Amino acid sequence: MARRNLRRIGASPIESLNEHIEDAGVVAFDFDGTLTVRDSFTAFLKWRAGPARYNRGLVKLIPAAISYLGHRNRGRIKAAAVREYLTGVPREQLEAEARQFAEIMAPRLLRPDAVRTWRRWDQRRAKLVIVTASPDIVVAPFARGLGADLLIGTELAFDEHDRVAGGFVGANCRGPEKVRRLQAVFGPDIHLAAAYGDTSGDREMLAIADEAGYQVFKEKP
């Protein structure tokens, strides 16, 4: 499958989206648990930190985990993990590590049946979009490898020295935010040819699709 030019929301486009309207319309895939067998951001943090450092970080995150039981805000606990494991990391270094992680882990993370469905839509000339709550900087190498037209994800904040600041730019890309981000690109009347997800955080995105695939991918690498 030929690779496409990937554009990320909130970042400078690598190349503009093809202005030609594709035959099959827009098809959106959630990433973690849908295209992959498990959470990619957690796997990335563990891979990057190593077992000892990762486990020490988990201990420090216990207060955030306890607080989550009350507020149930996944964005807040994700931000706490970013502060613990990534604060101060230069953008260039993080991008290089994300590429290395994807090269190593793509064969272990991507679901074969999800990839086959992705390729079938690609053959129908659909505009393929990944919409994920994970940081876009971590998912971007996977999206490029799949040939995605567009990646919409949670955006890490960087300071004036282009180092991870320990928070996000905008909202966690989950639930209604997924639809808002799609509308920001394709217009307020966006309707998807198909959407695939695996959690309640995909419900709103699935609701605007002609074909809604919920937890339909089961295969493991």
Backbone hydrogen bonds, N-H to C=O, Kabsch-Sander energy under -0.5 kcal/mol:
donor,donor_aa,acceptor,acceptor_aa,energy
6,L,4,R,-0.5
7,R,149,D,-0.8
9,I,151,L,-1.6
11,A,8,R,-1.5
14,I,6,L,-0.8
22,E,20,H,-0.6
24,A,124,R,-0.6
25,G,22,E,-0.7
27,V,127,K,-2.5
28,A,194,A,-2.2
29,F,129,V,-2.8
30,D,196,Y,-2.6
33,G,38,R,-0.5
34,T,31,F,-1.2
35,L,31,F,-1.3
36,T,31,F,-1.9
37,V,109,L,-1.8
43,A,39,D,-1.6
44,F,40,S,-2.5
45,L,41,F,-2.6
46,K,42,T,-2.3
47,W,43,A,-2.5
48,R,44,F,-2.9
49,A,45,L,-2.4
50,G,46,K,-2.0
54,Y,50,G,-2.6
55,N,51,P,-2.4
56,R,52,A,-2.1
57,G,53,R,-2.1
58,L,54,Y,-1.9
59,V,55,N,-1.6
60,K,56,R,-1.7
61,L,57,G,-1.4
62,I,59,V,-1.4
65,A,61,L,-2.3
66,I,62,I,-2.5
67,S,63,P,-2.3
68,Y,64,A,-1.8
69,L,65,A,-0.9
69,L,66,I,-0.7
70,G,67,S,-1.6
71,H,67,S,-2.2
72,R,68,Y,-2.5
74,R,72,R,-0.8
77,I,73,N,-1.4
78,K,74,R,-2.1
79,A,75,G,-2.4
80,A,76,R,-1.7
81,A,77,I,-1.6
82,V,78,K,-2.2
83,R,79,A,-2.4
84,E,80,A,-2.1
85,Y,81,A,-2.6
86,L,82,V,-2.5
87,T,82,V,-1.0
88,G,164,V,-2.8
89,V,86,L,-2.3
91,R,162,D,-2.8
94,L,90,P,-2.5
95,E,91,R,-2.7
96,A,92,E,-2.0
97,E,93,Q,-2.5
98,A,94,L,-2.4
99,R,95,E,-2.1
100,Q,96,A,-2.1
101,F,97,E,-2.6
102,A,98,A,-2.4
103,E,99,R,-2.3
104,I,100,Q,-1.9
105,M,101,F,-3.2
106,A,102,A,-2.4
108,R,105,M,-1.1
109,L,105,M,-1.9
110,L,106,A,-2.3
111,R,35,L,-3.0
115,V,111,R,-2.3
116,R,112,P,-2.1
117,T,113,D,-1.9
118,W,114,A,-2.5
119,R,115,V,-2.4
120,R,116,R,-2.1
121,W,117,T,-2.1
122,D,118,W,-2.0
123,Q,119,R,-2.2
124,R,120,R,-1.0
125,R,122,D,-1.7
126,A,121,W,-2.3
127,K,25,G,-3.0
128,L,126,A,-0.8
129,V,27,V,-2.7
130,I,150,L,-2.2
131,V,29,F,-2.5
131,V,129,V,-0.5
132,T,130,I,-0.5
132,T,152,I,-2.8
136,D,154,T,-2.5
138,V,135,P,-1.2
139,V,135,P,-1.6
140,A,136,D,-2.3
142,F,139,V,-0.7
143,A,139,V,-2.3
144,R,140,A,-2.6
145,G,141,P,-2.1
146,L,142,F,-2.0
147,G,143,A,-1.1
147,G,144,R,-0.5
148,A,143,A,-2.7
149,D,128,L,-2.2
150,L,128,L,-1.4
151,L,7,R,-2.8
152,I,130,I,-3.1
153,G,151,L,-0.5
154,T,134,S,-1.4
155,E,169,V,-0.6
156,L,154,T,-0.5
157,A,167,G,-2.5
159,D,163,R,-2.9
162,D,159,D,-2.0
164,V,89,V,-2.4
165,A,157,A,-2.8
166,G,157,A,-0.6
169,V,155,E,-2.8
170,G,168,F,-0.7
174,R,172,N,-2.1
175,G,201,G,-2.3
177,E,174,R,-1.6
178,K,175,G,-1.5
179,V,175,G,-0.8
180,R,176,P,-2.3
181,R,177,E,-2.4
182,L,178,K,-1.9
183,Q,179,V,-2.7
184,A,180,R,-1.8
185,V,181,R,-0.9
185,V,182,L,-0.7
186,F,182,L,-3.0
187,G,183,Q,-2.0
190,I,187,G,-1.7
192,L,208,I,-2.7
193,A,26,V,-2.6
194,A,26,V,-1.0
195,A,211,E,-2.4
196,Y,28,A,-2.0
197,G,213,G,-2.3
202,D,199,T,-1.8
203,R,200,S,-1.2
206,L,202,D,-2.5
207,A,203,R,-1.7
208,I,204,E,-0.5
208,I,205,M,-1.1
209,A,206,L,-1.5
210,D,192,L,-2.4
211,E,193,A,-1.0
212,A,210,D,-0.6
213,G,195,A,-3.1
213,G,211,E,-0.7
214,Y,212,A,-0.8
215,Q,197,G,-2.9
215,Q,213,G,-0.6
218,K,216,V,-0.5
